[in-house]
Amino acid sequence: MQNILDAILAGDTASEDFANLQLPESYRAATVHKDEVDMFEGLASRDKDPRKSLHVEEVALPELGPGEALVAVMASAINYNTVWTSIFEPVSTFGFLERYGRLSELTKRHDLPYHVVGSDLSGVVLATGPGVTKWKPGTEVVAHCLSVELEEPDGHDDTMLDPQQRIWGFETNFGGLADVALVKSNQLMPKPAHLTWEEAASPGLVNSTAYRQLVSKNGGAMKQGDNVLIWGASGGLGGFATQYALNGGATPVCVVSSEDKAEICRKMGAELVINRNEEDYRFWNEEGTAQDPKEWKRFGSKIRELTGGEDIDIVFEHPGRETFGASVYVTRKGGTITTCASTSGYMHEYDNRYLWMNLKRIISSHFANYRESWEANRLIAQGKIHPTVSRSYPLEEVGQAALDVHHNKHQGKVGVLCLAPEEGLGVRDTEMRAKHETAINRFRGV
């Protein structure tokens, strides 16, 4: 691995020299173990500690198959799916790996007693399998996390509809929280040249997810002038949704939980911010068994106060159970609630009268297809959308990084340095970086 790292840090190593580098037999990776899936049994979700379940250890280098690439990972990032994996909720990911392993002789590689996790990366292509023509060893890349087979017709209009659609590093093995990752070559995209390794790694999953959920015709199809309610507007997903609303001529109404997070939204350019803790909204009773429509109405009144009497056109929903009833209520007649994930609970409850009689729509959104991911990354590369890294950990401390996200102690995205020996490396276009330095660093140190 040291020879590989030296070649990357040199910055001018030729493609043929990368191709001639000897690949390691094993590499460092963050894993969970199949024989530990019951380790947190009986504990509440919040009390389950990723530091106990995530292991940083040497694992064998997987065989490289057709249409695949091995990437030297300089940096990765924490997503909520890594938190779910580490606490074995809502189910163990080993079931995903077992089902994938039954698909073919090649996919059997993924069904192992350990799971290398992580759905983001930035790094350098080391080797490619048969049939790969677009990417060469030595190319600096980032990866999106859509893994598809496309052997059936269903996914050829929208690859997210492929029956074999999976999220790499969550529903497949050999993810990005490691020194080497195995990806399908069509997951690769050019690394934005003005960003560091950790900055470039961080947008992958959440940026593409936000793009599809809010901007794409497959999601909210946001247009200029829309009022967009964004829950967790300074977080991993919300930080990008806020940028897309502002960049696309919409008006974000940002919901956050503290004044620090409100200030981040203002630094992004948002003017309408609701501090939910300050307002003390109580959408559910103390037992969590019933919702209070009076609180929905109070929330809607606050929104109208900020917008000059207008209701919400699109709700960017991802908390789920805690907020979904309120989200449906405050959306305008004919408006749209786009939903992905459910970080506060999967069993959503809402009053259907406010949906059905007012012709509102609920649209489900899950990650993004290749085209949407490419467009989202292109906007990053152009400096129109910016990464949201607040801090980074070394790979050895991946458990603490996951715990930060689990307990919502972070802003934006939490990066993880894999092969990169320190932060700040990998910038190739210093002139462009200088133009956007303030925006790139606005989540830092908060």
C-alpha positions as CSV (number, residue, x, y, z in Angstrom):
1,M,0.0,0.0,0.0
2,Q,2.9,2.4,0.6
3,N,4.1,2.2,-3.0
4,I,0.5,2.9,-4.1
5,L,0.3,5.9,-1.7
6,D,3.6,7.3,-2.8
7,A,2.5,7.1,-6.5
8,I,-0.7,9.0,-5.7
9,L,1.1,11.7,-3.5
10,A,3.7,12.3,-6.3
11,G,0.8,13.8,-8.3
12,D,2.5,13.1,-11.7
13,T,2.7,9.3,-11.9
14,A,1.9,8.0,-15.4
15,S,-1.1,5.7,-16.0
16,E,1.2,2.9,-17.2
17,D,3.2,3.2,-13.9
18,F,0.0,2.8,-11.9
19,A,-1.0,-0.2,-14.0
20,N,2.4,-1.8,-13.2
21,L,2.0,-1.3,-9.4
22,Q,1.7,-4.6,-7.5
23,L,-1.7,-4.9,-5.9
24,P,-1.7,-5.9,-2.2
25,E,-3.0,-9.3,-1.1
26,S,-4.9,-7.6,1.8
27,Y,-5.9,-4.1,2.9
28,R,-7.3,-2.2,5.9
29,A,-11.0,-1.9,6.1
30,A,-13.9,-1.0,8.4
31,T,-16.0,-4.1,8.9
32,V,-18.9,-5.5,10.9
33,H,-18.9,-9.2,11.8
34,K,-21.7,-11.7,11.1
35,D,-21.2,-13.4,14.4
36,E,-21.9,-10.2,16.3
37,V,-25.3,-9.2,14.9
38,D,-26.9,-9.9,18.3
39,M,-24.4,-7.9,20.3
40,F,-26.8,-5.0,21.0
41,E,-29.9,-7.2,21.6
42,G,-32.2,-5.6,24.2
43,L,-30.7,-2.1,23.9
44,A,-32.5,1.0,22.7
45,S,-31.3,2.2,19.3
46,R,-29.6,5.3,20.8
47,D,-27.6,3.1,23.3
48,K,-26.1,1.0,20.5
49,D,-22.5,2.1,20.0
50,P,-20.8,1.8,16.6
51,R,-17.4,1.9,18.3
52,K,-18.1,-1.6,19.6
53,S,-19.3,-3.1,16.3
54,L,-17.0,-1.4,13.7
55,H,-13.6,-3.1,13.4
56,V,-10.6,-1.8,11.4
57,E,-8.8,-4.9,10.2
58,E,-6.9,-6.5,7.3
59,V,-9.2,-8.2,4.8
60,A,-8.3,-10.1,1.6
61,L,-8.3,-8.2,-1.7
62,P,-11.4,-9.4,-3.7
63,E,-11.1,-10.8,-7.2
64,L,-11.6,-8.2,-9.9
65,G,-14.5,-9.1,-12.3
66,P,-15.7,-7.9,-15.7
67,G,-16.9,-4.3,-15.7
68,E,-15.4,-3.6,-12.3
69,A,-12.6,-1.4,-10.9
70,L,-10.3,-1.5,-7.8
71,V,-9.8,2.0,-6.4
72,A,-7.2,3.1,-3.9
73,V,-9.4,5.1,-1.4
74,M,-7.9,8.3,-0.2
75,A,-11.0,9.4,1.7
76,S,-14.6,8.3,2.4
77,A,-17.4,9.6,4.6
78,I,-20.1,8.5,7.0
79,N,-23.7,8.1,5.9
80,Y,-26.6,7.0,7.9
81,N,-26.6,3.7,6.2
82,T,-23.3,3.0,7.9
83,V,-24.8,3.8,11.2
84,W,-27.7,1.4,10.5
85,T,-25.2,-1.3,9.4
86,S,-23.1,-0.8,12.6
87,I,-26.1,-1.1,15.0
88,F,-27.7,-3.9,12.9
89,E,-31.0,-2.0,12.3
90,P,-33.6,-2.3,11.0
91,V,-32.1,-5.6,9.9
92,S,-28.6,-7.1,9.6
93,T,-27.0,-6.3,6.3
94,F,-25.7,-9.9,6.1
95,G,-29.1,-10.8,4.7
96,F,-28.4,-8.5,1.8
97,L,-25.0,-10.1,1.2
98,E,-26.4,-13.6,1.3
99,R,-29.1,-12.8,-1.3
100,Y,-26.6,-11.0,-3.6
101,G,-24.3,-14.0,-3.2
102,R,-26.9,-16.3,-4.6
103,L,-27.2,-14.3,-7.8
104,S,-24.2,-15.6,-9.7
105,E,-20.8,-17.2,-9.3
106,L,-19.2,-13.7,-9.4
107,T,-21.5,-12.2,-6.7
108,K,-20.6,-15.1,-4.3
109,R,-17.5,-13.0,-3.4
110,H,-19.8,-10.6,-1.5
111,D,-21.2,-13.3,0.9
112,L,-18.6,-13.2,3.6
113,P,-18.6,-13.4,7.4
114,Y,-17.6,-9.8,7.4
115,H,-19.0,-6.7,5.7
116,V,-16.7,-3.9,4.5
117,V,-18.9,-0.9,4.8
118,G,-19.1,2.6,3.3
119,S,-20.9,4.2,0.4
120,D,-18.6,7.1,-0.5
121,L,-15.1,7.4,-1.8
122,S,-12.5,9.6,-3.5
123,G,-9.3,8.0,-4.8
124,V,-7.4,6.7,-7.7
125,V,-8.2,3.8,-10.1
126,L,-5.7,0.9,-9.6
127,A,-7.0,-1.7,-12.0
128,T,-10.0,-2.4,-14.1
129,G,-11.6,-5.7,-15.2
130,P,-12.4,-7.0,-18.7
131,G,-14.7,-4.7,-20.7
132,V,-13.8,-1.4,-19.0
133,T,-12.7,1.2,-21.5
134,K,-13.6,4.6,-19.9
135,W,-11.3,4.5,-16.8
136,K,-7.6,3.9,-16.7
137,P,-5.2,3.2,-13.8
138,G,-4.1,6.5,-12.3
139,T,-7.4,8.4,-12.9
140,E,-8.6,10.4,-9.9
141,V,-12.2,9.6,-9.3
142,V,-15.2,9.7,-6.9
143,A,-17.9,7.0,-6.8
144,H,-21.6,7.1,-6.5
145,C,-23.2,4.2,-4.7
146,L,-25.7,2.7,-7.2
147,S,-25.0,-0.9,-8.0
148,V,-27.1,-2.4,-10.8
149,E,-27.0,-5.5,-13.0
150,L,-29.3,-4.2,-15.8
151,E,-30.0,-7.7,-17.2
152,E,-33.7,-7.1,-17.1
153,P,-35.8,-4.5,-18.9
154,D,-37.2,-2.8,-15.8
155,G,-34.2,-0.6,-15.2
156,H,-33.4,0.7,-18.6
157,D,-35.6,3.8,-18.3
158,D,-34.5,4.6,-14.8
159,T,-31.7,2.4,-13.4
160,M,-33.1,2.8,-9.8
161,L,-35.9,0.5,-11.0
162,D,-33.6,-2.4,-11.8
163,P,-34.8,-5.4,-9.9
164,Q,-31.1,-6.0,-8.8
165,Q,-30.5,-2.4,-7.7
166,R,-28.4,-2.2,-4.6
167,I,-26.5,0.4,-2.6
168,W,-22.8,-0.3,-2.7
169,G,-21.2,-0.7,0.7
170,F,-24.6,-1.2,2.3
171,E,-26.3,-4.0,0.3
172,T,-23.0,-5.1,-1.3
173,N,-19.5,-5.8,0.2
174,F,-16.1,-4.1,-0.4
175,G,-17.3,-0.6,0.4
176,G,-15.5,2.7,0.7
177,L,-14.4,2.9,4.3
178,A,-11.2,1.1,3.5
179,D,-7.8,1.6,1.8
180,V,-9.1,-0.2,-1.3
181,A,-12.7,-0.5,-2.7
182,L,-14.3,-2.7,-5.4
183,V,-16.9,-0.9,-7.5
184,K,-18.6,-1.3,-10.8
185,S,-16.9,0.9,-13.3
186,N,-20.2,2.8,-14.1
187,Q,-20.1,4.0,-10.5
188,L,-17.0,6.1,-11.2
189,M,-17.1,9.9,-11.9
190,P,-14.3,12.5,-12.2
191,K,-13.0,13.9,-9.0
192,P,-13.6,17.6,-8.8
193,A,-10.2,19.1,-9.2
194,H,-10.5,22.0,-6.8
195,L,-11.4,19.8,-3.8
196,T,-9.3,17.9,-1.3
197,W,-9.7,14.1,-1.1
198,E,-12.0,14.4,2.0
199,E,-14.1,17.1,0.5
200,A,-14.5,15.3,-2.8
201,A,-15.5,12.0,-1.1
202,S,-18.2,13.5,1.1
203,P,-21.0,14.6,-1.4
204,G,-21.4,11.2,-3.2
205,L,-24.4,9.6,-1.6
206,V,-26.2,12.7,-0.1
207,N,-25.6,15.0,-3.0
208,S,-27.0,12.6,-5.5
209,T,-29.9,11.7,-3.2
210,A,-30.8,15.4,-2.7
211,Y,-30.6,16.0,-6.4
212,R,-33.1,13.3,-7.3
213,Q,-35.4,13.9,-4.4
214,L,-35.7,17.7,-5.0
215,V,-34.6,18.6,-8.5
216,S,-35.1,15.6,-10.8
217,K,-38.3,14.8,-12.6
218,N,-38.2,11.5,-10.7
219,G,-38.6,13.5,-7.4
220,G,-39.9,17.0,-6.6
221,A,-39.2,18.5,-10.0
222,M,-38.5,21.8,-8.2
223,K,-39.0,25.0,-10.2
224,Q,-38.1,28.7,-9.7
225,G,-40.2,30.3,-7.0
226,D,-41.2,27.2,-5.1
227,N,-41.3,27.3,-1.4
228,V,-39.3,24.3,-0.2
229,L,-39.5,23.0,3.4
230,I,-36.2,21.3,4.3
231,W,-36.0,19.3,7.5
232,G,-32.5,19.1,9.0
233,A,-31.4,21.9,6.6
234,S,-27.8,22.0,7.8
235,G,-27.3,18.2,7.9
236,G,-25.9,15.7,5.4
237,L,-28.9,15.6,3.1
238,G,-30.4,19.0,4.1
239,G,-27.2,20.9,3.5
240,F,-27.4,19.9,-0.2
241,A,-31.1,20.4,-0.5
242,T,-30.8,23.9,0.8
243,Q,-28.1,24.6,-1.8
244,Y,-30.2,23.2,-4.6
245,A,-33.2,25.3,-3.6
246,L,-31.1,28.4,-3.6
247,N,-29.2,27.5,-6.8
248,G,-32.5,26.7,-8.6
249,G,-34.4,29.9,-7.7
250,A,-36.6,28.4,-5.0
251,T,-37.1,29.7,-1.5
252,P,-35.9,27.2,1.2
253,V,-37.7,27.2,4.6
254,C,-35.0,25.7,6.7
255,V,-35.8,23.7,9.8
256,V,-32.9,23.2,12.2
257,S,-32.4,22.3,15.9
258,S,-30.0,25.0,17.1
259,E,-28.8,28.5,16.5
260,D,-25.5,27.2,15.3
261,K,-27.2,25.2,12.6
262,A,-29.5,28.2,11.7
263,E,-26.3,30.3,11.2
264,I,-25.0,27.7,8.7
265,C,-28.2,28.0,6.7
266,R,-27.8,31.8,6.7
267,K,-24.2,31.5,5.5
268,M,-25.5,29.4,2.6
269,G,-27.8,32.2,1.7
270,A,-31.1,31.0,3.2
271,E,-33.2,33.7,4.9
272,L,-36.2,31.7,6.3
273,V,-35.1,29.6,9.2
274,I,-37.1,27.8,11.9
275,N,-35.3,26.7,15.1
276,R,-37.6,23.8,16.1
277,N,-36.1,23.6,19.6
278,E,-36.7,27.3,20.2
279,E,-40.2,27.0,18.9
280,D,-40.6,23.8,21.0
281,Y,-42.9,22.0,18.6
282,R,-44.5,18.8,20.1
283,F,-46.0,17.0,17.2
284,W,-46.5,13.8,19.3
285,N,-47.6,13.3,22.9
286,E,-45.1,12.2,25.5
287,E,-46.0,8.5,25.0
288,G,-45.5,8.8,21.2
289,T,-48.9,7.3,20.6
290,A,-50.8,10.3,19.1
291,Q,-50.1,13.4,17.2
292,D,-51.4,16.9,18.0
293,P,-53.0,18.7,14.9
294,K,-52.8,22.0,16.9
295,E,-49.0,21.8,16.7
296,W,-49.2,21.1,13.0
297,K,-51.3,24.3,12.7
298,R,-48.9,26.3,14.8
299,F,-46.0,25.1,12.6
300,G,-47.9,26.0,9.4
301,S,-48.6,29.5,10.9
302,K,-44.9,30.0,11.5
303,I,-44.2,29.0,7.9
304,R,-46.8,31.5,6.6
305,E,-45.3,34.2,8.8
306,L,-42.0,33.7,7.1
307,T,-43.2,33.3,3.5
308,G,-45.6,36.2,3.6
309,G,-48.7,34.0,3.8
310,E,-47.7,31.3,1.3
311,D,-47.7,27.6,1.9
312,I,-45.1,25.0,1.1
313,D,-44.9,23.7,-2.5
314,I,-42.4,20.8,-1.8
315,V,-41.4,19.2,1.5
316,F,-37.9,17.6,1.6
317,E,-38.8,14.8,4.0
318,H,-36.3,12.4,5.6
319,P,-36.9,12.3,9.4
320,G,-40.0,10.2,8.9
321,R,-42.3,9.3,11.8
322,E,-41.6,12.3,14.0
323,T,-42.3,14.9,11.3
324,F,-44.4,13.3,8.5
325,G,-47.8,14.2,9.8
326,A,-46.8,17.9,10.0
327,S,-45.2,17.7,6.6
328,V,-48.4,16.5,5.0
329,Y,-50.4,19.1,6.8
330,V,-48.3,22.2,5.9
331,T,-48.0,21.3,2.1
332,R,-50.1,23.5,-0.1
333,K,-53.1,22.1,-2.1
334,G,-51.6,20.2,-5.0
335,G,-48.2,20.2,-3.4
336,T,-45.6,17.4,-3.0
337,I,-44.0,15.6,-0.1
338,T,-40.8,13.8,-1.3
339,T,-39.6,11.2,1.2
340,C,-36.4,9.2,1.6
341,A,-35.1,7.4,4.6
342,S,-36.8,7.6,8.0
343,T,-34.2,8.5,10.6
344,S,-36.8,9.0,13.4
345,G,-38.9,5.9,12.5
346,Y,-40.3,4.0,9.5
347,M,-43.9,3.8,10.5
348,H,-45.2,7.1,9.2
349,E,-48.6,8.4,10.3
350,Y,-50.6,11.3,8.8
351,D,-54.2,12.5,8.5
352,N,-55.2,11.3,5.0
353,R,-57.9,14.0,4.8
354,Y,-55.3,16.6,4.3
355,L,-53.7,14.6,1.5
356,W,-56.6,13.2,-0.4
357,M,-59.0,16.1,-0.3
358,N,-56.2,18.6,-1.2
359,L,-54.7,16.6,-4.0
360,K,-51.3,16.5,-2.4
361,R,-48.8,13.9,-3.6
362,I,-46.3,11.7,-1.7
363,I,-43.3,10.8,-3.9
364,S,-40.8,8.2,-2.7
365,S,-37.2,8.8,-3.6
366,H,-34.2,6.5,-3.1
367,F,-30.7,7.5,-4.0
368,A,-30.3,8.4,-7.7
369,N,-29.7,6.9,-11.1
370,Y,-26.3,7.2,-12.9
371,R,-27.4,10.2,-14.9
372,E,-28.7,12.1,-11.8
373,S,-25.5,11.2,-9.9
374,W,-23.4,12.5,-12.8
375,E,-25.3,15.7,-13.0
376,A,-25.0,16.2,-9.2
377,N,-21.3,15.6,-9.4
378,R,-20.9,18.0,-12.4
379,L,-22.5,20.8,-10.3
380,I,-19.9,20.1,-7.6
381,A,-17.1,20.2,-10.2
382,Q,-18.4,23.5,-11.5
383,G,-18.4,25.1,-8.1
384,K,-22.2,25.7,-8.1
385,I,-22.8,23.2,-5.3
386,H,-20.3,22.8,-2.5
387,P,-19.3,20.0,-0.1
388,T,-20.4,20.2,3.5
389,V,-17.6,18.6,5.5
390,S,-17.5,19.8,9.1
391,R,-14.7,17.5,10.3
392,S,-12.7,14.4,9.4
393,Y,-11.5,11.3,11.4
394,P,-8.8,8.9,10.5
395,L,-10.0,5.4,9.5
396,E,-8.9,4.0,12.9
397,E,-11.5,6.2,14.5
398,V,-14.4,5.3,12.1
399,G,-16.5,4.1,15.1
400,Q,-16.4,7.6,16.7
401,A,-17.2,9.2,13.3
402,A,-20.3,6.9,13.0
403,L,-21.3,7.6,16.7
404,D,-21.2,11.4,15.9
405,V,-23.7,10.8,13.1
406,H,-25.8,8.4,15.1
407,H,-26.2,10.9,17.9
408,N,-26.6,13.9,15.5
409,K,-23.5,15.6,17.0
410,H,-22.3,16.6,13.5
411,Q,-23.0,19.3,10.9
412,G,-23.1,18.5,7.2
413,K,-20.9,15.5,6.5
414,V,-18.3,13.7,8.6
415,G,-15.3,12.7,6.5
416,V,-12.9,9.7,7.0
417,L,-9.3,9.7,5.9
418,C,-8.3,6.3,4.5
419,L,-5.0,6.3,2.6
420,A,-4.7,10.1,2.8
421,P,-2.2,10.8,5.6
422,E,-3.7,14.2,6.5
423,E,-6.4,16.6,5.5
424,G,-6.0,19.2,2.7
425,L,-4.3,17.0,0.1
426,G,-5.5,16.3,-3.5
427,V,-6.3,19.8,-4.8
428,R,-5.3,20.1,-8.5
429,D,-7.0,23.4,-9.4
430,T,-5.9,26.0,-6.9
431,E,-7.3,28.9,-8.9
432,M,-10.8,27.6,-8.9
433,R,-10.5,26.6,-5.2
434,A,-9.6,30.2,-4.3
435,K,-12.8,31.4,-5.8
436,H,-14.9,29.1,-3.6
437,E,-12.8,28.7,-0.5
438,T,-15.3,30.4,1.8
439,A,-18.2,28.3,0.6
440,I,-16.2,25.1,0.8
441,N,-15.3,25.7,4.4
442,R,-18.5,27.1,5.8
443,F,-19.4,23.9,7.7
444,R,-15.9,23.7,9.2
445,G,-15.5,24.1,13.0
446,V,-19.2,24.4,13.8
